[in-house]
Amino acid sequence: MNPQHDMRTPTRRVRGLGPAGSGTTDFWHQRLTGFAGIFLTIALIVILISLLGRSHAAAVQILGSPLVAIVMLLFILTSVYHMWIGMQEIILDYVHDDKYKFLSLMLNTFFCVAIGLASAFAILKMSFGV
């Protein structure tokens, strides 16, 4: 690369990081959770199809099994993390005022944590039969 056109600071050139300072970590996490989401969504659809036509007791029994609970928890965790990264990137790209950007990032984090915890709580409650 031509040193005259390099926009990075000397410290960033030494560390090898781009202007964001984090390299491509979020990019790869987004791709990894998206790829995992494909298989977990297929598993979730299979679980939901297996519930069709069952009684309430049979559905609760299926949803309470450990394997189904683990698949559903993995689906929730990867989906929420994928959503958090995606919304964070959108906020960083399109919200320009620092106050609104900070507030939006904070609300995004709180929303994702709340959705993840509520979903995990529901799955664990059903799984443990409490």
Phi, psi and chi 1 to 4 in degrees:
 res  aa     phi    psi   chi1   chi2   chi3   chi4
   1 MET       -  140.8  176.1  176.9 -115.9      -
   2 ASN   -71.0  121.5 -172.4   -7.8      -      -
   3 PRO   -62.9  -21.8   -6.1   10.2      -      -
   4 GLN   -70.6  -27.0  -64.8  174.0   -5.0      -
   5 HIS  -104.5    6.2  -61.2  -67.2      -      -
   6 ASP   -80.2  119.4 -167.1    3.1      -      -
   7 MET   -90.2   -3.0  -59.3  -63.8  -73.9      -
   8 ARG   -79.2  153.3  -63.8  179.2  -63.5  172.0
   9 THR   -74.9  162.0   63.5      -      -      -
  10 PRO   -57.4  -37.0  -25.5   32.8      -      -
  11 THR   -64.0  -41.9  -55.1      -      -      -
  12 ARG   -67.3  -34.0  -66.1  -66.2  179.1 -147.5
  13 ARG   -65.3  -37.8  -80.7 -165.4  -68.9  -85.6
  14 VAL   -69.5  -43.8  170.3      -      -      -
  15 ARG   -77.3  -19.4  -69.6 -174.8 -174.9  158.8
  16 GLY    79.9   18.7      -      -      -      -
  17 LEU   -99.0  153.2  -60.5  175.0      -      -
  18 GLY   -82.2 -169.9      -      -      -      -
  19 PRO   -63.2  -27.2   -6.4   10.5      -      -
  20 ALA   -76.1  -22.1      -      -      -      -
  21 GLY    85.3   -1.2      -      -      -      -
  22 SER  -121.3    6.3   63.3      -      -      -
  23 GLY    66.3 -136.1      -      -      -      -
  24 THR  -114.3   25.1   57.8      -      -      -
  25 THR   -59.1  -51.8  -56.1      -      -      -
  26 ASP   -63.4  -36.9  -75.0  -16.5      -      -
  27 PHE   -58.5  -48.8  174.3   83.5      -      -
  28 TRP   -71.5  -35.6  -76.4  110.0      -      -
  29 HIS   -64.4  -38.9  -74.2 -175.9      -      -
  30 GLN   -63.0  -43.4 -174.6   79.2   11.4      -
  31 ARG   -68.3  -40.7  -71.7  -15.1  177.6 -118.2
  32 LEU   -65.6  -45.2 -179.4   64.7      -      -
  33 THR   -68.2  -33.2   56.3      -      -      -
  34 GLY   -65.4  -42.4      -      -      -      -
  35 PHE   -66.5  -44.5 -174.9   70.7      -      -
  36 ALA   -63.8  -34.5      -      -      -      -
  37 GLY   -62.6  -30.0      -      -      -      -
  38 ILE   -60.2  -52.0  -66.6  169.7      -      -
  39 PHE   -70.9  -37.3  -61.3  107.0      -      -
  40 LEU   -69.8  -33.7  -68.8  169.9      -      -
  41 THR   -67.4  -40.9  -58.3      -      -      -
  42 ILE   -61.6  -43.4  -68.6  169.8      -      -
  43 ALA   -63.3  -40.7      -      -      -      -
  44 LEU   -65.3  -39.6 -175.8   68.9      -      -
  45 ILE   -64.8  -40.4  -69.8  170.7      -      -
  46 VAL   -62.4  -42.4  168.4      -      -      -
  47 ILE   -62.1  -45.3  -68.6  167.4      -      -
  48 LEU   -65.2  -38.1  -67.3  176.7      -      -
  49 ILE   -66.2  -36.0  -71.4  173.6      -      -
  50 SER   -68.5  -17.1   71.9      -      -      -
  51 LEU   -85.7  -15.1  -64.5  176.0      -      -
  52 LEU   -62.4  131.2  -68.9  176.1      -      -
  53 GLY    79.2    3.4      -      -      -      -
  54 ARG   -89.8  156.4  -55.2 -111.6 -179.3 -175.2
  55 SER   -74.5  168.0   67.8      -      -      -
  56 HIS   -60.2  -42.8  179.8  -93.0      -      -
  57 ALA   -64.0  -40.9      -      -      -      -
  58 ALA   -67.9  -39.6      -      -      -      -
  59 ALA   -64.3  -42.8      -      -      -      -
  60 VAL   -63.5  -38.8  168.7      -      -      -
  61 GLN   -64.6  -43.2 -176.8 -179.5   11.3      -
  62 ILE   -65.8  -47.3  -69.9  171.3      -      -
  63 LEU   -68.4  -21.1  -67.4  173.7      -      -
  64 GLY   -86.3   -5.5      -      -      -      -
  65 SER   -71.2  147.0   72.5      -      -      -
  66 PRO   -60.4  -40.6  -22.1   30.5      -      -
  67 LEU   -64.5  -43.8 -178.9   62.1      -      -
  68 VAL   -64.8  -41.3  171.5      -      -      -
  69 ALA   -62.8  -40.6      -      -      -      -
  70 ILE   -65.6  -43.7  -70.9  170.7      -      -
  71 VAL   -61.9  -43.1  168.7      -      -      -
  72 MET   -67.8  -38.7  -69.9  172.6   55.6      -
  73 LEU   -64.9  -42.1  -78.1  172.0      -      -
  74 LEU   -62.8  -39.8  -73.5  172.9      -      -
  75 PHE   -61.0  -46.2  175.6   79.0      -      -
  76 ILE   -63.6  -48.0  -66.9  -62.7      -      -
  77 LEU   -62.8  -45.8  -67.9  174.9      -      -
  78 THR   -68.7  -37.1   57.2      -      -      -
  79 SER   -66.4  -43.2  -62.6      -      -      -
  80 VAL   -67.7  -41.8  166.9      -      -      -
  81 TYR   -64.9  -41.1 -174.4   54.2      -      -
  82 HIS   -61.1  -43.7 -174.0   81.2      -      -
  83 MET   -64.3  -42.2  174.2  178.2   63.9      -
  84 TRP   -62.3  -45.5  178.9   72.4      -      -
  85 ILE   -65.2  -44.2  -66.6  171.9      -      -
  86 GLY   -62.4  -45.9      -      -      -      -
  87 MET   -67.0  -35.0  -75.8  -54.5  -59.7      -
  88 GLN   -62.3  -42.8  178.2  179.5  -38.3      -
  89 GLU   -65.0  -40.7  -68.8  -61.5  -40.7      -
  90 ILE   -63.7  -44.1  -69.0  169.9      -      -
  91 ILE   -62.8  -45.6  -69.2  166.6      -      -
  92 LEU   -64.0  -32.4  -69.3  174.6      -      -
  93 ASP   -79.8  -35.3  -74.2  -14.3      -      -
  94 TYR  -115.6  -11.0  -65.6  108.7      -      -
  95 VAL  -101.3  116.6  178.5      -      -      -
  96 HIS  -100.8  -26.2  -58.9  -67.0      -      -
  97 ASP   -76.2  128.3 -173.7    4.3      -      -
  98 ASP   -61.4  -37.7  -73.7  -20.2      -      -
  99 LYS   -64.4  -47.1  -70.2 -177.4  -70.8 -171.0
 100 TYR   -68.8  -34.4  -68.2  127.1      -      -
 101 LYS   -64.2  -47.2 -174.9 -178.3  -66.1 -171.0
 102 PHE   -62.3  -45.1  177.9   72.7      -      -
 103 LEU   -63.0  -43.0  179.1   65.5      -      -
 104 SER   -65.0  -41.8  -61.4      -      -      -
 105 LEU   -64.5  -39.1  -71.2  170.7      -      -
 106 MET   -66.3  -45.6 -161.6  167.7   58.0      -
 107 LEU   -64.8  -37.6  -69.9  173.1      -      -
 108 ASN   -60.4  -45.0  177.3   42.9      -      -
 109 THR   -64.6  -46.7  -59.7      -      -      -
 110 PHE   -61.3  -42.8  -72.2  145.8      -      -
 111 PHE   -62.5  -46.7  178.3   75.4      -      -
 112 CYS   -64.9  -40.0  -69.1      -      -      -
 113 VAL   -65.1  -42.3  167.5      -      -      -
 114 ALA   -63.8  -45.2      -      -      -      -
 115 ILE   -63.3  -44.8  -66.4  -63.4      -      -
 116 GLY   -63.0  -45.5      -      -      -      -
 117 LEU   -67.1  -42.6  -73.2  176.6      -      -
 118 ALA   -63.4  -42.1      -      -      -      -
 119 SER   -67.3  -44.5  -58.8      -      -      -
 120 ALA   -63.7  -39.6      -      -      -      -
 121 PHE   -61.5  -44.4  175.0   75.0      -      -
 122 ALA   -63.1  -42.2      -      -      -      -
 123 ILE   -67.0  -45.0  -68.0  167.8      -      -
 124 LEU   -66.5  -37.5  -69.7  173.0      -      -
 125 LYS   -63.6  -43.0 -175.8  173.5  179.8  177.9
 126 MET   -67.8  -38.2 -166.9  177.1  -17.4      -
 127 SER   -69.0  -39.6  178.3      -      -      -
 128 PHE   -87.7   -7.3  -69.8  129.1      -      -
 129 GLY    68.4   29.3      -      -      -      -
 130 VAL   -87.4      -  176.9      -      -      -
